[in-house]
Amino acid sequence: MINCALKIRNRDQLISNSSVLEDTEARRICLHLLEHALEAVDPRKVVKSVVNLKDTSLQVQDLIFDLTETVRVLVVGAGKASGAMAEALEEILGDKIETGIINIPRGTKNLFKTERIELNEAEHPIPDRQGEKGARKMLDLLSQTQKNDLVICLISGGGSSLLPVPAGNVDLPDKVELTQRLLLSGAAIEKINIVRKHISAIKGGQLALKADPAKVISLVISDVVGDRLETIASGPTVPDTSTYQEAKQVLEKYDLWKDAPKKIKRHILNGVESKVEETPKPGNQLFNNVFNFIIANNETALNAMDLEAKKMRLNSIVLSSKIKGEACEAGAFLGQKAKEIVQKSKSVDKPVVALAGGESTVTVLGKGVGGRNQEAMLSAAGNIQGLRGVALASMGTDGVDGVTDAAGAIIDGQTIDKAEKLNLHADKFLRNNDSYNFFKPLKDLILTGPTQTNVNDVMVIVSVQS
């Protein structure tokens, strides 16, 4: 089990970085619950809780698979959690695994130990040649499968970027360019993945297509609000309900179609005109032999936080696991909710903990640096200005918020006043999408490094005011 106290590297500094005694306790509770969320969705722990091998019977959640006639067990997959998932799976299945390959984020290979499953490092969130090389190696391996083989696919957030096999004549640099523009457009991940699936040779059910006629078991850690399987890592083992026409519409909606790379436009238009085959759809018989299991999600983290809060005798409530929309609007909502909790102090037992999860987006209009969690907290700070014994925190469970070294940020009722003493004006930084450079001098960035998991973002409001 993960040593929870080690998850947030600057935990002690964040707790002590308050100017009001009541805020110190509120911050301590916030960070303790965030760490508890990370522990609950540790991929090794999760895999071992849902996968069990007894003789020739493989149990995954409530289903049992007879391995008596299985010739080979192959493992493929990708994502921020896939390395830890692979390590746990090897511990369970041992030499029953013949071989496998997993694409993991660059710089994380030394965190895992596997002997039969190759760990291939690649870039995230922008795809690279090494990711393409690993993904093509997976497809080559799957092209040799027979009916009595079993393919176990390990999928988690980040899988879309880590499985880059361009479709048709599309070039990887063109795909990279379009991915970068999509990520900055403010489009929801569901919309981005519609495009990704239709310029890919592996996403949108195409990995399962390549593995046919083998049996496929996918273990999935969800980083998608609502847990739609076809959206998580762009659904490599799931029927795709979207179309080339929808991919074109997404690019048009976000003003990216006109200047999209020519080869991508040609490929999508060929799909619209039925000149290239669509991704496999619901009803395709190949999916009769494919079993997808969501083994952890945002609710897993929130429920663990809620249970821990109740064990601490805190008055805890889960607001939602489906926070979406613009980060600044989500933050304003959370700040207002914190203010309401304080205003109801006479009718609500303290301390109060309100939990939320999901994944907002940032439409980048400024030239600053930040991430959705940092921007949400920057937006929330004004609503709780001057309150005592109140703290809010928001964190990406993968440990990465935007293109920064921070996982998120924590605020209290004195954040705005402390910032203004340093000539840091929240509105200015918010307009410039520069939340990182607002929180860095305040020393209120949450630092975890890569957590080896990803179930969206978790947010916590704490009021200890009596």
N, C-alpha and C positions, 0 to 999 in steps of 0.2 A: 504494500500500500504506500502511496505517496506520503512523504512527510509534509503535512499541510503547511507547517510553519515556514517552509522554504519556498512556497509558491510565489509570493510577492516579495521581491528582493529588497525593496526599500520600505517594507511594512512599518518598522519602528520609526523611521523618519517621518512617514506620513501621519502616524498617530501623534507624534510629538509636535508636528508642524501646525499647531493651533494656538491661538492667543487667548482662548477662553476654556476654562476647565471642563465645562459641560461638553464642549465640542470634541475634546480629546476622547471622551468615552463614546460619543456618537461615531467618531472616526474608527475607533477600535472595533466596534460592532460591525460597521460596514465592511471593513477589510477582512475580519474573521469569516463573515458569511461569504464573501467573494472567494476566499481560499477554499471554503467548504464546497462551493460550487465546482471548482476545478478538480477537487478530489473525487467528487461524485461521478464526473465524466472522464476520469482517467481511462484511456482505451484498454490498457492491460486488464484493469479491474472489470470493465464492462464486458470484454470478450470472455473472460473466465467465468462471468456470472451467467452467460447465456449459451455457451458452447461446452458440451460435455461428451467425452468419448468413453464408452464402456464396451470392451471387446470389439465387435464389429458394428456397433450401433453408435451413430453420431447424432446427438440431440442438439438442436438449435431452437432455443425458446421451447415451444410446445410440440415441435415436429421432430420425428425420429427418422433418420435416413439409414437404411441398411447398406453397409459397405462390403458385404460378403463378395459380391461380384465386381466391385470397383477395381479397375486395372491400375489407374493412376490418379493421384490427387495433385492438381496443379493450382498454384496460387498466383493471382494477378491483382492489380489495383493501384490506387493512387490517392493521395490526400495528406493533409497535415497530420492526421491521426494514424495513417496506414502503417507507418514504421512500428509504432507501439503495438498496433493490432497484429502485425505479422509476427512480432516477437512472442506475443501471448499465444497466437495460434500454433506456432512451432512447439511451444511448451506443452500444448494439449495433444497435438497430433504426432509430434516427433517424426520418426522415419516413415510414417504413412504418407508424408508429403514427398513427392518425387523431386519437384523443382518449382520455381516460381520467380517472379520479378515484380517489384513494387516501385513506383516512382514517389519519392519523398522530397520535401523541400531541401534545397542546398544548405549545407552546413549542419545537418542534423544526423547524419549517418552514424557518427560516433556515439549517439545516445542509445542505440539499439544493438542487440546481439542476435543474429540469425545465421544459420548454417546452410539451410536448404533454399531459402528465399533470398534472392539477390535484391539489395537495396540500391536503387539508382537515383542519385541526387539530380535535381533539376530546379530551374528557377520558378518562383511564384511571386506575384500574380501574373507576371508577363512570361508567356511560354518561351522556351529556348530549344536549341538543337538537341541537347542532351535529353530533354523530356520527350522530344519526338523519337529519338533513338530508342529509349526505353519502351515507349508505347508501341512502336513498330515491332520490337522484340516480343512484346506480349501478343500482338496479333499473329506473328509467325508461330509462336508456341500454340496458340489456340487453333490455328489452321490445321494442326496435326491431330486434333482430338478425335476420339472414337466414342461410340455410344456408351460404353461402360466406364468412361472417364468421369471424374468429378472436378469441376472448376470452382474454386472458392475465390470470390472477388471481394476485396477489402476496399470500401469506398468511404471517403469522408470529405468534409469541406476542403476546398482547394483542388479537388480532383479535376475540375474543368481545365484549369491552367496547367496541371501536371500531366494531362493526357492529350498532348497536341499532335494529332495526326491530320494534317490538312486533307480535305477531300479533293478529288479530281486534280485539276491543274493549279489549285490554290497554293501559293508559296507561304512558308512559315513567316517570313518578314511581313507579308501583307496581313496575315492573321494577327500578328503581334501589334501592328499599327492599329488595326480596327479594334482589337481588344482594349488597347490603351484609351482610345477615344470613347469607347463604350463605358469604361470604368469611370471616366470623368464626366459623363453625360448626365448623371443623376438617374439613369435607368435602373429599375429594380433588377435584382439578380435573375428573377424569372424571365424577364425580357432579354437580358444579356444572353442567357443560356439558350434561348430560342435561336438566336443568331449562331452561337457557338455550335449547336448541334447540326446546323445545316451547312457549315463549312468544315465539318469534321468527318473522318472515316471511322471513328470509334465511339462517339457519343450518340445519344438518342437511340439506345437499344442495339447499336451496331456491334458492340463488344459481345453481347449475347448471340447475335447473329453469327459472328465469327466462330464462337464456341460450339455452335450446333453441330452434331447431335448430342454433345455431352450434357450432363446435368450441371446446372449452375446454381450455386448458393452465394448470394450477396449479403455480406454483413455491412450495414450502413450506419454511420454516425451522421446525423442530420445537422446541417448548418443552414437550413432553409425554414423560414417562418411558415408554419402550416405543414411541414414535413412532406411536401409533394415529392414522391420518389423520382419523378421524371425531371425534376429541377435540381436535385442534389447531385453535384458533379456532372450536371447535364445528362443524368440518367443513362449510363452506358449499358445497363442490363434491364432497362425498363421500356415498355412500349412508348412511343413518342406521339402525343396527340397534336403537336404543332406541325406547321407546314412551311415550305419555302416561301409561300405568299406572306405568311405572318412574319417571317424573318425579314423580308423586304419592308414590310410595314413598320417594324420596329426601327429599322435604320432610317426610314423616312420620317417617323415621328420625332426622332432626336436629331434630325438634320444631318445625318451621316451618310445617306444614300448617294447624294450627288457626287461627293468627293471620295467615296469608298474605292479601294483598289480595284482596278479593272478586272482582274481575274476573279475576284470575289463577286463582283457584280455579275459577271458572265455566268459563273457557276450557279448563283441564286436564280438568275433569270432562266437558265436551263432547267432548274428544278421547277420553277413556276410553270414553264411550258412543257413539263413532263418529259424532258429530254434526258434527265438523269433520274435514277430511282429515288423515291422518297425513303425516309427513315422508316423502320418497321413499326407498324401501327397496332393498336389494341385489336385482338382477334387473331393475330398471327399465331399459328400453332407452335412456333418455336418457344413461345413463352409458357407453354404448358410444362416445360421442363426447367423453368427458371423460378427460383424462390428468393424473394427479397425480404430481408429482415431489418427493420430499424431497431438498433440495439441501444441507442442513446440519442437524446435530443435536448432542446432547450428546457422542456418541462422536467427532464431528469435533474438538471441543475437547479431549477427553481424549487422543485419539490424537496430536494436535499437541503437547500437553504431554509425553506419554510420549516422543515422538521427540526433542523438544528436551532433555529430561532425559538421554536416552542420549547425545546429542551432547555434553553437558556431562560425560560419563563418570560419571553418577550411576546407582546401582542402583535402577532404576525399575520399578514394578509398578502396573497398573491394577486396583483392587479391584472396582469396579462402576460402571456408568452408571445404575443403577436404585435408588439410595437413595430410600426413601419412608418413610412413617410420621411419627410425631411428631418435631419438630425436636430436642427434648431427648433423645429416645432415639437419634436418629441421631448427635447430638453425643457422647453417652456412648460409643457404639460406636467412633467415630473416636478419641476420647481413649484408650480401652482399647487400640485397635489401635496407637496411637503408643507406649504403654507397653510393649506386647509387643515392638515393634521394638527398643526400647532394651534390654529384657531379653535379647534374642537377639544382643546386640552382638558376641559372640565368634564367632558362626556366620554372621553376615550382613555383607557388605562395606558400608562406609560411604563416602560419604553415601548414605542411603536415601531414596527418594521414593515415597510411596504416594498414588495418585490416585483420586478418586471423583467421581461426579456423580449428579444426579437432582433431586428436588424434594420436600422434606418439607413438613409442614403444622404449623400452630400452632393448637391449640384455646385461644382466648383466654379465660382465667378471671380474670386480673388486670386492673388499670387502667393498666398501664405502656405504654411505646412500644418497638417493636422489629420484628424480622423473623425469618424462619426461619433465615437464615444466622447472624445475631447470636446468636439463642437457642441454636443448635447449638454455637457456639463457647463460649458461657457454660457450657453443660452439660459440654463437653469439658474445660474448664480444670482442674477438680478432679482429673481422672485423671492429668494430667501435672505436677501441682504439685511443684516441687523439682527436676525434671529439667533437665539442662543440654544445650544444643545441639539442642533440639527445638522446632519451631514448627508450628502448624496454622493454616490459613486456610480460610474458606468465603465464597464470593461469588456473588451473583446476576449472571449474565452480561448482564442488561439494565441493571445499574447501580443498581437500585432494590430494596431489601430491606424489605418491609413498607411502611408509610406513613412512611418516613424519607428522609433525604438520603444515607444510606450504602448501599453495595453489599453490605457484609458486615463481617467482623471478623477480626483475626489475634490469636493467643495464643501464649505460650510458657510454659516451666516456672515463670516468676517472676510470671505474671499474677495469680494468687490472692494471693500475698504483697504485691505492689504495691497491689492493690485494698484489702486489709485495712488497710494503713497509711493509706488514705484513708477508712476506715470504710465501705467498700463490701463487703458480704457477698453472695457469689454466690448462695447459696440463697434469700435474701430477694428478690433481683432476679429470679431464675428463677421463683419462685412468682407474682410480680406481672407476669410477661411484660414485664419492663422492661429488656431487654438493651441497648437503645440508651443508656440513662442509666447503665448500668454501664460500657460501653466508652468513652463520650464523655470523661469526665474522665481516663481512662487514655490517651487519644489513640490508641486502637487500632482505630478505625473505618476501614474501607476506603472511600475516596471516589473515585468515577469520574465521577459525573454520568451522564446517559443515554448508553448505549454504542451505540445504534442497532441493537442485535441482541438476541437472546434464545434461548438454548438450555438453559434451566434453570440449575441451580447447579453450580459446580465447587468441589471441595474438595481440599486438598493437605496431606499430612503430610511433614515433612522432619526427618530425624535426621542430624546431622553428627558425633555423638559416636563416637569411635573405640574 
